[in-house]
Amino acid sequence: MDRWRLPPSKDVEFKARALKDVYGLYEADPHVITISTLKVGHLDTLVKTVAHEMVHLKRFLDKDPDWTQHDERFLELGNQISAVMGFDPKEF
């Protein structure tokens, strides 16, 4: 992900909220990553959820009109992260 030219962490707001339906959420402009306190209870889940939301952030920065989707492009980027981080790509 260091090659993706993402904004520095100081430019991304991180929140924790009781989201019922999702593990995490990326909101664009300004960049906000919200983690569900109802769904995420372990560090492993937190790391994978933040990585997942960073894929959405990258796609937004790339001006991808489908940046909210979990389509083929999302899976390609998720597979890149999974290969480096040792994640199961089927979980991503």
PDB file with one MODEL, atoms N, CA, C and O in Angstrom:
MODEL        1
ATOM      1  N   MET A   1       0.819  -1.199   0.000  1.00  0.00           N
ATOM      2  CA  MET A   1       0.000   0.000   0.000  1.00  0.00           C
ATOM      3  C   MET A   1       0.859   1.259   0.000  1.00  0.00           C
ATOM      4  O   MET A   1       0.383   2.338  -0.352  1.00  0.00           O
ATOM      5  N   ASP A   2       2.127   1.123   0.395  1.00  0.00           N
ATOM      6  CA  ASP A   2       2.977   2.307   0.438  1.00  0.00           C
ATOM      7  C   ASP A   2       3.219   2.873  -0.956  1.00  0.00           C
ATOM      8  O   ASP A   2       3.626   4.028  -1.085  1.00  0.00           O
ATOM      9  N   ARG A   3       2.979   2.090  -1.994  1.00  0.00           N
ATOM     10  CA  ARG A   3       3.142   2.567  -3.374  1.00  0.00           C
ATOM     11  C   ARG A   3       1.869   3.198  -3.928  1.00  0.00           C
ATOM     12  O   ARG A   3       1.865   3.715  -5.045  1.00  0.00           O
ATOM     13  N   TRP A   4       0.817   3.158  -3.166  1.00  0.00           N
ATOM     14  CA  TRP A   4      -0.471   3.651  -3.642  1.00  0.00           C
ATOM     15  C   TRP A   4      -0.637   5.162  -3.515  1.00  0.00           C
ATOM     16  O   TRP A   4      -1.634   5.707  -3.988  1.00  0.00           O
ATOM     17  N   ARG A   5       0.294   5.835  -2.901  1.00  0.00           N
ATOM     18  CA  ARG A   5       0.225   7.296  -2.730  1.00  0.00           C
ATOM     19  C   ARG A   5      -1.038   7.722  -1.989  1.00  0.00           C
ATOM     20  O   ARG A   5      -1.729   8.658  -2.391  1.00  0.00           O
ATOM     21  N   LEU A   6      -1.320   7.017  -0.904  1.00  0.00           N
ATOM     22  CA  LEU A   6      -2.460   7.369  -0.061  1.00  0.00           C
ATOM     23  C   LEU A   6      -2.110   8.596   0.768  1.00  0.00           C
ATOM     24  O   LEU A   6      -0.929   8.889   0.957  1.00  0.00           O
ATOM     25  N   PRO A   7      -3.100   9.313   1.263  1.00  0.00           N
ATOM     26  CA  PRO A   7      -2.804  10.476   2.098  1.00  0.00           C
ATOM     27  C   PRO A   7      -2.163  10.034   3.416  1.00  0.00           C
ATOM     28  O   PRO A   7      -2.380   8.911   3.870  1.00  0.00           O
ATOM     29  N   PRO A   8      -1.381  10.911   4.019  1.00  0.00           N
ATOM     30  CA  PRO A   8      -0.814  10.566   5.332  1.00  0.00           C
ATOM     31  C   PRO A   8      -1.925  10.365   6.357  1.00  0.00           C
ATOM     32  O   PRO A   8      -3.010  10.930   6.223  1.00  0.00           O
ATOM     33  N   SER A   9      -1.652   9.564   7.372  1.00  0.00           N
ATOM     34  CA  SER A   9      -2.686   9.236   8.366  1.00  0.00           C
ATOM     35  C   SER A   9      -3.261  10.476   9.034  1.00  0.00           C
ATOM     36  O   SER A   9      -4.415  10.467   9.460  1.00  0.00           O
ATOM     37  N   LYS A  10      -2.477  11.537   9.130  1.00  0.00           N
ATOM     38  CA  LYS A  10      -2.991  12.768   9.739  1.00  0.00           C
ATOM     39  C   LYS A  10      -4.116  13.394   8.918  1.00  0.00           C
ATOM     40  O   LYS A  10      -4.881  14.216   9.421  1.00  0.00           O
ATOM     41  N   ASP A  11      -4.209  12.996   7.649  1.00  0.00           N
ATOM     42  CA  ASP A  11      -5.257  13.530   6.773  1.00  0.00           C
ATOM     43  C   ASP A  11      -6.464  12.597   6.657  1.00  0.00           C
ATOM     44  O   ASP A  11      -7.385  12.849   5.881  1.00  0.00           O
ATOM     45  N   VAL A  12      -6.442  11.526   7.435  1.00  0.00           N
ATOM     46  CA  VAL A  12      -7.567  10.591   7.470  1.00  0.00           C
ATOM     47  C   VAL A  12      -8.091  10.569   8.897  1.00  0.00           C
ATOM     48  O   VAL A  12      -7.333  10.356   9.843  1.00  0.00           O
ATOM     49  N   GLU A  13      -9.388  10.791   9.045  1.00  0.00           N
ATOM     50  CA  GLU A  13      -9.997  10.722  10.373  1.00  0.00           C
ATOM     51  C   GLU A  13     -10.443   9.281  10.617  1.00  0.00           C
ATOM     52  O   GLU A  13     -11.082   8.664   9.764  1.00  0.00           O
ATOM     53  N   PHE A  14     -10.103   8.762  11.777  1.00  0.00           N
ATOM     54  CA  PHE A  14     -10.506   7.411  12.148  1.00  0.00           C
ATOM     55  C   PHE A  14     -11.525   7.512  13.273  1.00  0.00           C
ATOM     56  O   PHE A  14     -11.328   8.234  14.251  1.00  0.00           O
ATOM     57  N   LYS A  15     -12.629   6.766  13.115  1.00  0.00           N
ATOM     58  CA  LYS A  15     -13.701   6.799  14.101  1.00  0.00           C
ATOM     59  C   LYS A  15     -14.088   5.383  14.487  1.00  0.00           C
ATOM     60  O   LYS A  15     -13.843   4.433  13.743  1.00  0.00           O
ATOM     61  N   ALA A  16     -14.688   5.252  15.645  1.00  0.00           N
ATOM     62  CA  ALA A  16     -15.296   3.996  16.082  1.00  0.00           C
ATOM     63  C   ALA A  16     -16.754   4.312  16.411  1.00  0.00           C
ATOM     64  O   ALA A  16     -17.046   5.221  17.188  1.00  0.00           O
ATOM     65  N   ARG A  17     -17.665   3.544  15.808  1.00  0.00           N
ATOM     66  CA  ARG A  17     -19.105   3.743  16.031  1.00  0.00           C
ATOM     67  C   ARG A  17     -19.805   2.393  16.037  1.00  0.00           C
ATOM     68  O   ARG A  17     -19.280   1.407  15.522  1.00  0.00           O
ATOM     69  N   ALA A  18     -20.967   2.359  16.611  1.00  0.00           N
ATOM     70  CA  ALA A  18     -21.762   1.139  16.680  1.00  0.00           C
ATOM     71  C   ALA A  18     -22.520   0.934  15.369  1.00  0.00           C
ATOM     72  O   ALA A  18     -23.723   1.183  15.292  1.00  0.00           O
ATOM     73  N   LEU A  19     -21.812   0.482  14.352  1.00  0.00           N
ATOM     74  CA  LEU A  19     -22.431   0.192  13.056  1.00  0.00           C
ATOM     75  C   LEU A  19     -22.941  -1.248  13.078  1.00  0.00           C
ATOM     76  O   LEU A  19     -22.178  -2.166  13.379  1.00  0.00           O
ATOM     77  N   LYS A  20     -24.196  -1.452  12.769  1.00  0.00           N
ATOM     78  CA  LYS A  20     -24.800  -2.788  12.858  1.00  0.00           C
ATOM     79  C   LYS A  20     -24.551  -3.661  11.637  1.00  0.00           C
ATOM     80  O   LYS A  20     -24.403  -4.877  11.763  1.00  0.00           O
ATOM     81  N   ASP A  21     -24.501  -3.051  10.456  1.00  0.00           N
ATOM     82  CA  ASP A  21     -24.529  -3.825   9.214  1.00  0.00           C
ATOM     83  C   ASP A  21     -23.181  -4.016   8.529  1.00  0.00           C
ATOM     84  O   ASP A  21     -23.075  -4.822   7.605  1.00  0.00           O
ATOM     85  N   VAL A  22     -22.155  -3.297   8.958  1.00  0.00           N
ATOM     86  CA  VAL A  22     -20.844  -3.378   8.300  1.00  0.00           C
ATOM     87  C   VAL A  22     -19.727  -3.390   9.337  1.00  0.00           C
ATOM     88  O   VAL A  22     -19.900  -2.914  10.459  1.00  0.00           O
ATOM     89  N   TYR A  23     -18.584  -3.940   8.947  1.00  0.00           N
ATOM     90  CA  TYR A  23     -17.406  -3.924   9.814  1.00  0.00           C
ATOM     91  C   TYR A  23     -16.736  -2.555   9.789  1.00  0.00           C
ATOM     92  O   TYR A  23     -16.220  -2.084  10.802  1.00  0.00           O
ATOM     93  N   GLY A  24     -16.751  -1.933   8.631  1.00  0.00           N
ATOM     94  CA  GLY A  24     -16.125  -0.633   8.484  1.00  0.00           C
ATOM     95  C   GLY A  24     -16.777   0.139   7.358  1.00  0.00           C
ATOM     96  O   GLY A  24     -17.592  -0.388   6.600  1.00  0.00           O
ATOM     97  N   LEU A  25     -16.394   1.406   7.268  1.00  0.00           N
ATOM     98  CA  LEU A  25     -16.994   2.294   6.281  1.00  0.00           C
ATOM     99  C   LEU A  25     -15.976   3.358   5.909  1.00  0.00           C
ATOM    100  O   LEU A  25     -15.349   3.959   6.781  1.00  0.00           O
ATOM    101  N   TYR A  26     -15.811   3.592   4.600  1.00  0.00           N
ATOM    102  CA  TYR A  26     -14.976   4.692   4.133  1.00  0.00           C
ATOM    103  C   TYR A  26     -15.884   5.771   3.583  1.00  0.00           C
ATOM    104  O   TYR A  26     -16.756   5.507   2.755  1.00  0.00           O
ATOM    105  N   GLU A  27     -15.669   6.990   4.053  1.00  0.00           N
ATOM    106  CA  GLU A  27     -16.387   8.157   3.537  1.00  0.00           C
ATOM    107  C   GLU A  27     -15.348   9.106   2.956  1.00  0.00           C
ATOM    108  O   GLU A  27     -14.319   9.379   3.573  1.00  0.00           O
ATOM    109  N   ALA A  28     -15.635   9.598   1.768  1.00  0.00           N
ATOM    110  CA  ALA A  28     -14.692  10.434   1.045  1.00  0.00           C
ATOM    111  C   ALA A  28     -14.930  11.915   1.309  1.00  0.00           C
ATOM    112  O   ALA A  28     -16.047  12.349   1.591  1.00  0.00           O
ATOM    113  N   ASP A  29     -13.865  12.658   1.211  1.00  0.00           N
ATOM    114  CA  ASP A  29     -13.918  14.123   1.113  1.00  0.00           C
ATOM    115  C   ASP A  29     -14.659  14.802   2.254  1.00  0.00           C
ATOM    116  O   ASP A  29     -15.762  15.290   2.010  1.00  0.00           O
ATOM    117  N   PRO A  30     -14.158  14.875   3.459  1.00  0.00           N
ATOM    118  CA  PRO A  30     -12.816  14.461   3.867  1.00  0.00           C
ATOM    119  C   PRO A  30     -12.764  12.957   4.101  1.00  0.00           C
ATOM    120  O   PRO A  30     -13.790  12.302   4.282  1.00  0.00           O
ATOM    121  N   HIS A  31     -11.549  12.428   4.094  1.00  0.00           N
ATOM    122  CA  HIS A  31     -11.354  10.988   4.264  1.00  0.00           C
ATOM    123  C   HIS A  31     -11.667  10.576   5.700  1.00  0.00           C
ATOM    124  O   HIS A  31     -11.054  11.072   6.646  1.00  0.00           O
ATOM    125  N   VAL A  32     -12.623   9.668   5.851  1.00  0.00           N
ATOM    126  CA  VAL A  32     -12.997   9.149   7.167  1.00  0.00           C
ATOM    127  C   VAL A  32     -13.134   7.634   7.058  1.00  0.00           C
ATOM    128  O   VAL A  32     -13.846   7.129   6.191  1.00  0.00           O
ATOM    129  N   ILE A  33     -12.452   6.919   7.938  1.00  0.00           N
ATOM    130  CA  ILE A  33     -12.625   5.475   8.057  1.00  0.00           C
ATOM    131  C   ILE A  33     -13.245   5.217   9.417  1.00  0.00           C
ATOM    132  O   ILE A  33     -12.674   5.556  10.454  1.00  0.00           O
ATOM    133  N   THR A  34     -14.422   4.613   9.396  1.00  0.00           N
ATOM    134  CA  THR A  34     -15.145   4.304  10.623  1.00  0.00           C
ATOM    135  C   THR A  34     -15.139   2.794  10.817  1.00  0.00           C
ATOM    136  O   THR A  34     -15.386   2.037   9.878  1.00  0.00           O
ATOM    137  N   ILE A  35     -14.856   2.364  12.035  1.00  0.00           N
ATOM    138  CA  ILE A  35     -14.826   0.952  12.394  1.00  0.00           C
ATOM    139  C   ILE A  35     -16.002   0.667  13.325  1.00  0.00           C
ATOM    140  O   ILE A  35     -16.288   1.442  14.238  1.00  0.00           O
ATOM    141  N   SER A  36     -16.682  -0.461  13.079  1.00  0.00           N
ATOM    142  CA  SER A  36     -17.833  -0.839  13.892  1.00  0.00           C
ATOM    143  C   SER A  36     -17.387  -1.444  15.222  1.00  0.00           C
ATOM    144  O   SER A  36     -16.654  -2.432  15.255  1.00  0.00           O
ATOM    145  N   THR A  37     -17.835  -0.841  16.301  1.00  0.00           N
ATOM    146  CA  THR A  37     -17.553  -1.400  17.623  1.00  0.00           C
ATOM    147  C   THR A  37     -18.407  -2.636  17.890  1.00  0.00           C
ATOM    148  O   THR A  37     -18.109  -3.409  18.800  1.00  0.00           O
ATOM    149  N   LEU A  38     -19.451  -2.825  17.117  1.00  0.00           N
ATOM    150  CA  LEU A  38     -20.311  -3.995  17.277  1.00  0.00           C
ATOM    151  C   LEU A  38     -19.778  -5.224  16.542  1.00  0.00           C
ATOM    152  O   LEU A  38     -20.071  -6.355  16.930  1.00  0.00           O
ATOM    153  N   LYS A  39     -19.002  -5.009  15.490  1.00  0.00           N
ATOM    154  CA  LYS A  39     -18.517  -6.104  14.652  1.00  0.00           C
ATOM    155  C   LYS A  39     -17.035  -6.417  14.847  1.00  0.00           C
ATOM    156  O   LYS A  39     -16.607  -7.549  14.621  1.00  0.00           O
ATOM    157  N   VAL A  40     -16.255  -5.429  15.264  1.00  0.00           N
ATOM    158  CA  VAL A  40     -14.800  -5.595  15.346  1.00  0.00           C
ATOM    159  C   VAL A  40     -14.382  -5.656  16.807  1.00  0.00           C
ATOM    160  O   VAL A  40     -14.551  -4.697  17.560  1.00  0.00           O
ATOM    161  N   GLY A  41     -13.833  -6.804  17.191  1.00  0.00           N
ATOM    162  CA  GLY A  41     -13.428  -6.977  18.581  1.00  0.00           C
ATOM    163  C   GLY A  41     -12.011  -7.497  18.740  1.00  0.00           C
ATOM    164  O   GLY A  41     -11.538  -7.650  19.866  1.00  0.00           O
ATOM    165  N   HIS A  42     -11.324  -7.771  17.639  1.00  0.00           N
ATOM    166  CA  HIS A  42      -9.960  -8.298  17.686  1.00  0.00           C
ATOM    167  C   HIS A  42      -9.059  -7.479  16.773  1.00  0.00           C
ATOM    168  O   HIS A  42      -9.513  -6.911  15.779  1.00  0.00           O
ATOM    169  N   LEU A  43      -7.786  -7.425  17.118  1.00  0.00           N
ATOM    170  CA  LEU A  43      -6.812  -6.678  16.318  1.00  0.00           C
ATOM    171  C   LEU A  43      -6.769  -7.192  14.887  1.00  0.00           C
ATOM    172  O   LEU A  43      -6.711  -6.398  13.947  1.00  0.00           O
ATOM    173  N   ASP A  44      -6.796  -8.497  14.708  1.00  0.00           N
ATOM    174  CA  ASP A  44      -6.757  -9.087  13.375  1.00  0.00           C
ATOM    175  C   ASP A  44      -7.913  -8.556  12.514  1.00  0.00           C
ATOM    176  O   ASP A  44      -7.713  -8.180  11.359  1.00  0.00           O
ATOM    177  N   THR A  45      -9.100  -8.531  13.077  1.00  0.00           N
ATOM    178  CA  THR A  45     -10.269  -8.030  12.353  1.00  0.00           C
ATOM    179  C   THR A  45     -10.128  -6.539  12.068  1.00  0.00           C
ATOM    180  O   THR A  45     -10.507  -6.074  10.993  1.00  0.00           O
ATOM    181  N   LEU A  46      -9.594  -5.799  13.012  1.00  0.00           N
ATOM    182  CA  LEU A  46      -9.379  -4.358  12.824  1.00  0.00           C
ATOM    183  C   LEU A  46      -8.430  -4.090  11.663  1.00  0.00           C
ATOM    184  O   LEU A  46      -8.719  -3.256  10.805  1.00  0.00           O
ATOM    185  N   VAL A  47      -7.296  -4.792  11.632  1.00  0.00           N
ATOM    186  CA  VAL A  47      -6.301  -4.581  10.575  1.00  0.00           C
ATOM    187  C   VAL A  47      -6.896  -4.902   9.210  1.00  0.00           C
ATOM    188  O   VAL A  47      -6.706  -4.146   8.256  1.00  0.00           O
ATOM    189  N   LYS A  48      -7.613  -6.014   9.111  1.00  0.00           N
ATOM    190  CA  LYS A  48      -8.216  -6.392   7.832  1.00  0.00           C
ATOM    191  C   LYS A  48      -9.303  -5.407   7.417  1.00  0.00           C
ATOM    192  O   LYS A  48      -9.452  -5.108   6.232  1.00  0.00           O
ATOM    193  N   THR A  49     -10.050  -4.910   8.371  1.00  0.00           N
ATOM    194  CA  THR A  49     -11.116  -3.951   8.052  1.00  0.00           C
ATOM    195  C   THR A  49     -10.536  -2.628   7.579  1.00  0.00           C
ATOM    196  O   THR A  49     -11.024  -2.050   6.607  1.00  0.00           O
ATOM    197  N   VAL A  50      -9.500  -2.141   8.252  1.00  0.00           N
ATOM    198  CA  VAL A  50      -8.862  -0.891   7.813  1.00  0.00           C
ATOM    199  C   VAL A  50      -8.265  -1.074   6.413  1.00  0.00           C
ATOM    200  O   VAL A  50      -8.390  -0.185   5.570  1.00  0.00           O
ATOM    201  N   ALA A  51      -7.622  -2.210   6.160  1.00  0.00           N
ATOM    202  CA  ALA A  51      -7.060  -2.473   4.833  1.00  0.00           C
ATOM    203  C   ALA A  51      -8.165  -2.476   3.775  1.00  0.00           C
ATOM    204  O   ALA A  51      -7.993  -1.920   2.690  1.00  0.00           O
ATOM    205  N   HIS A  52      -9.274  -3.091   4.089  1.00  0.00           N
ATOM    206  CA  HIS A  52     -10.425  -3.133   3.185  1.00  0.00           C
ATOM    207  C   HIS A  52     -10.890  -1.711   2.845  1.00  0.00           C
ATOM    208  O   HIS A  52     -11.122  -1.386   1.680  1.00  0.00           O
ATOM    209  N   GLU A  53     -11.020  -0.883   3.861  1.00  0.00           N
ATOM    210  CA  GLU A  53     -11.487   0.489   3.628  1.00  0.00           C
ATOM    211  C   GLU A  53     -10.444   1.312   2.877  1.00  0.00           C
ATOM    212  O   GLU A  53     -10.796   2.245   2.155  1.00  0.00           O
ATOM    213  N   MET A  54      -9.167   0.975   3.039  1.00  0.00           N
ATOM    214  CA  MET A  54      -8.118   1.675   2.297  1.00  0.00           C
ATOM    215  C   MET A  54      -8.192   1.374   0.807  1.00  0.00           C
ATOM    216  O   MET A  54      -7.786   2.202  -0.008  1.00  0.00           O
ATOM    217  N   VAL A  55      -8.698   0.215   0.441  1.00  0.00           N
ATOM    218  CA  VAL A  55      -8.918  -0.077  -0.983  1.00  0.00           C
ATOM    219  C   VAL A  55      -9.959   0.890  -1.538  1.00  0.00           C
ATOM    220  O   VAL A  55      -9.784   1.430  -2.631  1.00  0.00           O
ATOM    221  N   HIS A  56     -11.025   1.109  -0.802  1.00  0.00           N
ATOM    222  CA  HIS A  56     -12.031   2.086  -1.246  1.00  0.00           C
ATOM    223  C   HIS A  56     -11.413   3.483  -1.357  1.00  0.00           C
ATOM    224  O   HIS A  56     -11.682   4.205  -2.317  1.00  0.00           O
ATOM    225  N   LEU A  57     -10.592   3.860  -0.384  1.00  0.00           N
ATOM    226  CA  LEU A  57      -9.932   5.168  -0.407  1.00  0.00           C
ATOM    227  C   LEU A  57      -9.068   5.300  -1.653  1.00  0.00           C
ATOM    228  O   LEU A  57      -9.122   6.318  -2.343  1.00  0.00           O
ATOM    229  N   LYS A  58      -8.265   4.267  -1.947  1.00  0.00           N
ATOM    230  CA  LYS A  58      -7.417   4.322  -3.139  1.00  0.00           C
ATOM    231  C   LYS A  58      -8.249   4.489  -4.402  1.00  0.00           C
ATOM    232  O   LYS A  58      -7.921   5.292  -5.276  1.00  0.00           O
ATOM    233  N   ARG A  59      -9.319   3.728  -4.486  1.00  0.00           N
ATOM    234  CA  ARG A  59     -10.161   3.816  -5.685  1.00  0.00           C
ATOM    235  C   ARG A  59     -10.784   5.202  -5.806  1.00  0.00           C
ATOM    236  O   ARG A  59     -10.921   5.718  -6.915  1.00  0.00           O
ATOM    237  N   PHE A  60     -11.161   5.806  -4.697  1.00  0.00           N
ATOM    238  CA  PHE A  60     -11.692   7.164  -4.723  1.00  0.00           C
ATOM    239  C   PHE A  60     -10.628   8.134  -5.241  1.00  0.00           C
ATOM    240  O   PHE A  60     -10.904   8.967  -6.104  1.00  0.00           O
ATOM    241  N   LEU A  61      -9.414   8.017  -4.707  1.00  0.00           N
ATOM    242  CA  LEU A  61      -8.330   8.901  -5.142  1.00  0.00           C
ATOM    243  C   LEU A  61      -8.001   8.715  -6.620  1.00  0.00           C
ATOM    244  O   LEU A  61      -7.598   9.662  -7.296  1.00  0.00           O
ATOM    245  N   ASP A  62      -8.174   7.493  -7.118  1.00  0.00           N
ATOM    246  CA  ASP A  62      -7.936   7.207  -8.535  1.00  0.00           C
ATOM    247  C   ASP A  62      -9.084   7.675  -9.429  1.00  0.00           C
ATOM    248  O   ASP A  62      -9.070   7.469 -10.642  1.00  0.00           O
ATOM    249  N   LYS A  63     -10.079   8.309  -8.801  1.00  0.00           N
ATOM    250  CA  LYS A  63     -11.258   8.807  -9.529  1.00  0.00           C
ATOM    251  C   LYS A  63     -12.026   7.673 -10.219  1.00  0.00           C
ATOM    252  O   LYS A  63     -12.600   7.850 -11.294  1.00  0.00           O
ATOM    253  N   ASP A  64     -12.019   6.530  -9.580  1.00  0.00           N
ATOM    254  CA  ASP A  64     -12.762   5.376 -10.067  1.00  0.00           C
ATOM    255  C   ASP A  64     -14.242   5.605  -9.764  1.00  0.00           C
ATOM    256  O   ASP A  64     -14.609   5.728  -8.596  1.00  0.00           O
ATOM    257  N   PRO A  65     -15.096   5.665 -10.778  1.00  0.00           N
ATOM    258  CA  PRO A  65     -16.515   5.936 -10.523  1.00  0.00           C
ATOM    259  C   PRO A  65     -17.200   4.834  -9.708  1.00  0.00           C
ATOM    260  O   PRO A  65     -18.267   5.054  -9.135  1.00  0.00           O
ATOM    261  N   ASP A  66     -16.593   3.665  -9.661  1.00  0.00           N
ATOM    262  CA  ASP A  66     -17.162   2.535  -8.918  1.00  0.00           C
ATOM    263  C   ASP A  66     -16.426   2.288  -7.600  1.00  0.00           C
ATOM    264  O   ASP A  66     -16.361   1.151  -7.132  1.00  0.00           O
ATOM    265  N   TRP A  67     -15.876   3.341  -7.003  1.00  0.00           N
ATOM    266  CA  TRP A  67     -15.022   3.176  -5.820  1.00  0.00           C
ATOM    267  C   TRP A  67     -15.747   2.558  -4.628  1.00  0.00           C
ATOM    268  O   TRP A  67     -15.089   2.039  -3.726  1.00  0.00           O
ATOM    269  N   THR A  68     -17.047   2.595  -4.593  1.00  0.00           N
ATOM    270  CA  THR A  68     -17.795   2.009  -3.476  1.00  0.00           C
ATOM    271  C   THR A  68     -18.044   0.513  -3.663  1.00  0.00           C
ATOM    272  O   THR A  68     -18.472  -0.164  -2.727  1.00  0.00           O
ATOM    273  N   GLN A  69     -17.785   0.000  -4.844  1.00  0.00           N
ATOM    274  CA  GLN A  69     -18.154  -1.369  -5.193  1.00  0.00           C
ATOM    275  C   GLN A  69     -17.105  -2.403  -4.768  1.00  0.00           C
ATOM    276  O   GLN A  69     -15.938  -2.082  -4.545  1.00  0.00           O
ATOM    277  N   HIS A  70     -17.557  -3.634  -4.667  1.00  0.00           N
ATOM    278  CA  HIS A  70     -16.686  -4.779  -4.395  1.00  0.00           C
ATOM    279  C   HIS A  70     -16.648  -5.629  -5.672  1.00  0.00           C
ATOM    280  O   HIS A  70     -17.106  -6.772  -5.698  1.00  0.00           O
ATOM    281  N   ASP A  71     -16.098  -5.042  -6.704  1.00  0.00           N
ATOM    282  CA  ASP A  71     -16.078  -5.660  -8.024  1.00  0.00           C
ATOM    283  C   ASP A  71     -14.701  -6.254  -8.324  1.00  0.00           C
ATOM    284  O   ASP A  71     -13.883  -6.437  -7.422  1.00  0.00           O
ATOM    285  N   GLU A  72     -14.457  -6.548  -9.588  1.00  0.00           N
ATOM    286  CA  GLU A  72     -13.191  -7.165  -9.986  1.00  0.00           C
ATOM    287  C   GLU A  72     -11.989  -6.299  -9.604  1.00  0.00           C
ATOM    288  O   GLU A  72     -10.986  -6.824  -9.121  1.00  0.00           O
ATOM    289  N   ARG A  73     -12.073  -4.995  -9.810  1.00  0.00           N
ATOM    290  CA  ARG A  73     -10.958  -4.101  -9.457  1.00  0.00           C
ATOM    291  C   ARG A  73     -10.713  -4.130  -7.952  1.00  0.00           C
ATOM    292  O   ARG A  73      -9.565  -4.155  -7.508  1.00  0.00           O
ATOM    293  N   PHE A  74     -11.775  -4.127  -7.177  1.00  0.00           N
ATOM    294  CA  PHE A  74     -11.633  -4.213  -5.723  1.00  0.00           C
ATOM    295  C   PHE A  74     -10.898  -5.500  -5.345  1.00  0.00           C
ATOM    296  O   PHE A  74      -9.990  -5.487  -4.514  1.00  0.00           O
ATOM    297  N   LEU A  75     -11.301  -6.605  -5.964  1.00  0.00           N
ATOM    298  CA  LEU A  75     -10.674  -7.891  -5.666  1.00  0.00           C
ATOM    299  C   LEU A  75      -9.200  -7.914  -6.062  1.00  0.00           C
ATOM    300  O   LEU A  75      -8.381  -8.507  -5.360  1.00  0.00           O
ATOM    301  N   GLU A  76      -8.853  -7.271  -7.186  1.00  0.00           N
ATOM    302  CA  GLU A  76      -7.452  -7.186  -7.608  1.00  0.00           C
ATOM    303  C   GLU A  76      -6.608  -6.489  -6.538  1.00  0.00           C
ATOM    304  O   GLU A  76      -5.549  -6.980  -6.146  1.00  0.00           O
ATOM    305  N   LEU A  77      -7.096  -5.342  -6.077  1.00  0.00           N
ATOM    306  CA  LEU A  77      -6.355  -4.595  -5.054  1.00  0.00           C
ATOM    307  C   LEU A  77      -6.331  -5.362  -3.731  1.00  0.00           C
ATOM    308  O   LEU A  77      -5.313  -5.375  -3.039  1.00  0.00           O
ATOM    309  N   GLY A  78      -7.439  -5.993  -3.385  1.00  0.00           N
ATOM    310  CA  GLY A  78      -7.492  -6.800  -2.177  1.00  0.00           C
ATOM    311  C   GLY A  78      -6.521  -7.967  -2.234  1.00  0.00           C
ATOM    312  O   GLY A  78      -5.911  -8.319  -1.224  1.00  0.00           O
ATOM    313  N   ASN A  79      -6.374  -8.568  -3.404  1.00  0.00           N
ATOM    314  CA  ASN A  79      -5.415  -9.661  -3.565  1.00  0.00           C
ATOM    315  C   ASN A  79      -3.987  -9.177  -3.395  1.00  0.00           C
ATOM    316  O   ASN A  79      -3.151  -9.901  -2.855  1.00  0.00           O
ATOM    317  N   GLN A  80      -3.692  -7.963  -3.847  1.00  0.00           N
ATOM    318  CA  GLN A  80      -2.356  -7.391  -3.640  1.00  0.00           C
ATOM    319  C   GLN A  80      -2.050  -7.273  -2.154  1.00  0.00           C
ATOM    320  O   GLN A  80      -0.980  -7.674  -1.696  1.00  0.00           O
ATOM    321  N   ILE A  81      -2.999  -6.720  -1.408  1.00  0.00           N
ATOM    322  CA  ILE A  81      -2.812  -6.554   0.036  1.00  0.00           C
ATOM    323  C   ILE A  81      -2.706  -7.921   0.707  1.00  0.00           C
ATOM    324  O   ILE A  81      -1.847  -8.130   1.564  1.00  0.00           O
ATOM    325  N   SER A  82      -3.566  -8.840   0.323  1.00  0.00           N
ATOM    326  CA  SER A  82      -3.573 -10.167   0.935  1.00  0.00           C
ATOM    327  C   SER A  82      -2.238 -10.875   0.733  1.00  0.00           C
ATOM    328  O   SER A  82      -1.743 -11.534   1.647  1.00  0.00           O
ATOM    329  N   ALA A  83      -1.654 -10.744  -0.453  1.00  0.00           N
ATOM    330  CA  ALA A  83      -0.377 -11.390  -0.742  1.00  0.00           C
ATOM    331  C   ALA A  83       0.740 -10.843   0.145  1.00  0.00           C
ATOM    332  O   ALA A  83       1.590 -11.601   0.614  1.00  0.00           O
ATOM    333  N   VAL A  84       0.739  -9.561   0.369  1.00  0.00           N
ATOM    334  CA  VAL A  84       1.786  -8.927   1.176  1.00  0.00           C
ATOM    335  C   VAL A  84       1.569  -9.160   2.670  1.00  0.00           C
ATOM    336  O   VAL A  84       2.518  -9.414   3.412  1.00  0.00           O
ATOM    337  N   MET A  85       0.314  -9.073   3.103  1.00  0.00           N
ATOM    338  CA  MET A  85       0.002  -9.144   4.530  1.00  0.00           C
ATOM    339  C   MET A  85      -0.286 -10.566   5.024  1.00  0.00           C
ATOM    340  O   MET A  85      -0.408 -10.789   6.228  1.00  0.00           O
ATOM    341  N   GLY A  86      -0.396 -11.516   4.110  1.00  0.00           N
ATOM    342  CA  GLY A  86      -0.688 -12.882   4.503  1.00  0.00           C
ATOM    343  C   GLY A  86      -2.143 -13.120   4.851  1.00  0.00           C
ATOM    344  O   GLY A  86      -2.461 -14.043   5.601  1.00  0.00           O
ATOM    345  N   PHE A  87      -3.034 -12.292   4.311  1.00  0.00           N
ATOM    346  CA  PHE A  87      -4.464 -12.456   4.542  1.00  0.00           C
ATOM    347  C   PHE A  87      -5.009 -13.544   3.611  1.00  0.00           C
ATOM    348  O   PHE A  87      -4.438 -13.819   2.555  1.00  0.00           O
ATOM    349  N   ASP A  88      -6.092 -14.141   4.012  1.00  0.00           N
ATOM    350  CA  ASP A  88      -6.829 -15.029   3.125  1.00  0.00           C
ATOM    351  C   ASP A  88      -7.615 -14.132   2.176  1.00  0.00           C
ATOM    352  O   ASP A  88      -8.500 -13.401   2.621  1.00  0.00           O
ATOM    353  N   PRO A  89      -7.311 -14.170   0.870  1.00  0.00           N
ATOM    354  CA  PRO A  89      -8.004 -13.259  -0.060  1.00  0.00           C
ATOM    355  C   PRO A  89      -9.512 -13.502  -0.111  1.00  0.00           C
ATOM    356  O   PRO A  89     -10.265 -12.614  -0.509  1.00  0.00           O
ATOM    357  N   LYS A  90      -9.953 -14.677   0.282  1.00  0.00           N
ATOM    358  CA  LYS A  90     -11.394 -14.951   0.282  1.00  0.00           C
ATOM    359  C   LYS A  90     -12.088 -14.250   1.427  1.00  0.00           C
ATOM    360  O   LYS A  90     -13.300 -14.039   1.384  1.00  0.00           O
ATOM    361  N   GLU A  91     -11.329 -13.882   2.462  1.00  0.00           N
ATOM    362  CA  GLU A  91     -11.893 -13.114   3.576  1.00  0.00           C
ATOM    363  C   GLU A  91     -11.973 -11.630   3.261  1.00  0.00           C
ATOM    364  O   GLU A  91     -12.803 -10.909   3.813  1.00  0.00           O
ATOM    365  N   PHE A  92     -11.109 -11.186   2.374  1.00  0.00           N
ATOM    366  CA  PHE A  92     -10.976  -9.761   2.116  1.00  0.00           C
ATOM    367  C   PHE A  92     -12.213  -9.240   1.430  1.00  0.00           C
ATOM    368  O   PHE A  92     -12.295  -8.050   1.126  1.00  0.00           O
TER     369      PHE A  92
ENDMDL
END
